Amino acid sequence: MSEGSKAKVIPFSADAVPGSTAERVHLAEAVRMAEAIVFASAEPVSEAQLEQRLPAGAPIEPVMAELQQIYSRRGVNLVRVGPGWAFRTAPDLAFVMTRDAVQQKKLSRAALEVLAIIAYHQPVTRAEIEDIRGVETSKGTLDTLLETEWVRMRGRRRTPGRPVTYGTTDRFLDHFGLEEIRDLPGIEELKGAGLLAQRMPSNFSVPMPPADTDELTADEDPLTDIDLEELGLLTPRATDD
């Protein structure tokens, strides 16, 4: 399991829940089931998914709080990743995993700059990225970020030409150990952690706090199937001869 952020533990115990012994046993069984669901999932599990798979009426918040408490002192912690839950290596044990880590290709300075701009200024278009950087942004740079699945195409701006808007993904949050985009640190902290190039465009600024914009904004339209076809993200539909 990959390294995650330090778990924010919510003190809780099933024994403290008012109700009969049968109710506490029911809660304890729901905790075990939630543990199995999260453990078996390759992606963070949302609360909506937990509600679908746990017994009807199981209180999601107390269940996850209890499970988080159980794993607070173990080698893996239960942490929030965006809107979901996942098991991640305890931060103080990250050094144990480095011996098995796969060396990954480092992002170029240009890609790091673009990633930072998207993270802090989303939703943002390619033209807006170029305006901040002061230089042209190649399609290859954006393609690289899309391939990492840290960046996604959100929609189209309601302006002439309907440019595509870009934003970050839950995978981005997961990789950098963030619960939500508002948890992004200041730019100097990012540089100090080696997550960004030491030299950033002079026009780059950090909104405080960064906007948490999972949903489309008022000036964005959703991507349609026709848009996806034009962007090469969907196989064109067959037409009758």
Buried (B, 14 or more C-beta within 10 A) or exposed (E): EEBBBEBEBEEBEBEEBEEEEEEBEBBBBBBEBBBEBBEEBEEBBBBEBBEEEBEEEBBBEBBBBBBBBBBBEEEBBBBBBBBBBBBBBBBEEBEEEEEEEEEEEEBEEBBBBBBBBBBBBBBBBBEBBBEBBEEEBEEEBBEBBBEBEBBBBBBBBEEEEBBBBBBBBBBBBBBBBBBBBEBBBEBEEBBEEEBBBEEBBEEBEBEEEBEEBBEBBEEBEEBEEEBBEEEEEBEEEEEEE
